[in-house]
């Protein structure tokens, strides 16, 4: 067993909402105790509220990202980050006019069934 893993070809998650998701580590790529994904959310993108079974960390590279956590709204700018603990109702979106590029880390790794997304 090696002491490291190099990811040169991340798994591109198939989605139908225009968002690019490149999973570098996680259940769909190199299995690890967390997931790490590079994402680009197009202008106007959004997903439903969810109450995930994992912590999620987001770091914005360019653009802006809107995060609704409980009764609060956070707008992340480039160079800013947020941690949302598991079991908290949250909604991620990009209602702005430019794409948002960011990194997302989930611990334990992201699983769609563990996100508990609400019906819109």
C-alpha positions as CSV (number, residue, x, y, z in Angstrom):
1,X,0.0,0.0,0.0
2,X,1.3,3.4,-0.9
3,X,1.5,6.3,1.5
4,X,0.0,8.7,-1.0
5,X,-2.4,8.9,-4.0
6,X,-2.0,11.3,-6.9
7,X,-5.2,12.2,-8.7
8,X,-4.6,13.2,-12.4
9,X,-8.0,12.4,-13.8
10,X,-10.8,13.3,-11.4
11,X,-14.2,11.7,-11.9
12,X,-16.6,14.1,-13.6
13,X,-19.9,13.7,-12.0
14,X,-22.7,13.6,-14.5
15,X,-25.3,16.4,-13.8
16,X,-28.0,18.1,-15.7
17,X,-27.9,21.5,-14.1
18,X,-24.9,22.9,-15.9
19,X,-22.6,22.6,-12.9
20,X,-19.1,21.1,-13.3
21,X,-18.2,18.6,-10.6
22,X,-14.7,17.1,-10.7
23,X,-14.3,14.7,-7.8
24,X,-10.6,14.2,-6.9
25,X,-11.2,12.1,-3.8
26,X,-14.4,10.4,-2.6
27,X,-16.6,7.5,-3.2
28,X,-16.7,7.9,-7.0
29,X,-13.0,8.3,-7.5
30,X,-10.0,7.5,-5.2
31,X,-11.9,6.3,-2.1
32,X,-10.9,8.1,1.1
33,X,-12.3,9.2,4.4
34,X,-13.5,12.5,2.8
35,X,-14.4,13.9,-0.5
36,X,-12.7,16.7,-2.4
37,X,-14.2,18.2,-5.5
38,X,-13.5,21.1,-7.8
39,X,-16.7,22.8,-8.9
40,X,-17.9,25.5,-11.2
41,X,-21.5,26.6,-10.7
42,X,-22.9,28.6,-13.6
43,X,-24.7,31.9,-13.1
44,X,-28.2,31.3,-11.9
45,X,-27.5,27.8,-10.5
46,X,-29.0,26.5,-7.3
47,X,-30.0,23.3,-5.6
48,X,-32.7,22.5,-3.1
49,X,-32.3,22.8,0.7
50,X,-30.7,19.8,2.2
51,X,-29.9,18.4,5.7
52,X,-26.7,16.4,5.1
53,X,-25.1,13.7,7.2
54,X,-21.7,15.1,6.5
55,X,-19.8,18.3,7.3
56,X,-19.1,20.4,4.2
57,X,-16.3,22.9,3.7
58,X,-16.4,25.4,0.8
59,X,-13.6,27.6,-0.4
60,X,-14.4,30.1,-3.2
61,X,-11.7,30.6,-5.9
62,X,-13.6,33.1,-8.1
63,X,-17.1,34.5,-8.3
64,X,-19.5,34.5,-5.4
65,X,-21.6,31.7,-3.7
66,X,-24.7,32.1,-1.6
67,X,-25.2,29.8,1.3
68,X,-28.5,29.8,3.3
69,X,-27.8,28.3,6.7
70,X,-30.8,28.2,9.0
71,X,-32.1,31.8,9.2
72,X,-28.8,33.3,7.9
73,X,-27.5,34.1,4.4
74,X,-23.8,34.1,3.8
75,X,-22.2,35.4,0.6
76,X,-18.8,34.0,0.1
77,X,-16.2,35.9,-2.0
78,X,-12.9,34.7,-3.5
79,X,-10.5,33.6,-0.8
80,X,-13.3,33.1,1.8
81,X,-14.5,29.8,3.2
82,X,-17.2,28.3,5.3
83,X,-17.8,25.1,7.3
84,X,-21.4,23.8,7.6
85,X,-21.8,21.1,10.3
86,X,-23.8,17.9,9.6
87,X,-27.4,17.9,10.4
88,X,-27.9,21.6,9.6
89,X,-30.4,22.6,6.9
90,X,-28.5,24.4,4.2
91,X,-29.0,25.6,0.6
92,X,-26.2,26.4,-1.9
93,X,-26.7,28.6,-4.9
94,X,-25.1,31.1,-7.4
95,X,-27.8,33.7,-8.1
96,X,-25.2,36.0,-9.5
97,X,-24.3,36.9,-13.1
98,X,-20.9,35.2,-13.2
99,X,-19.8,31.5,-12.6
100,X,-18.6,30.6,-9.2
101,X,-15.5,28.3,-9.0
102,X,-14.9,26.6,-5.7
103,X,-13.6,23.6,-3.8
104,X,-15.8,21.5,-1.6
105,X,-14.7,19.0,1.0
106,X,-17.1,16.7,2.7
107,X,-16.4,14.5,5.7
108,X,-17.4,11.7,5.6
109,X,-17.4,11.6,1.8
110,X,-20.4,13.1,-0.1
111,X,-23.2,10.6,-1.0
112,X,-26.3,11.9,-2.7
113,X,-28.5,9.7,-0.4
114,X,-26.8,11.2,2.7
115,X,-27.5,14.8,1.5
116,X,-31.3,14.5,2.2
117,X,-32.2,17.1,-0.4
118,X,-35.8,18.4,-0.2
119,X,-38.2,18.3,-3.0
120,X,-38.7,21.7,-4.7
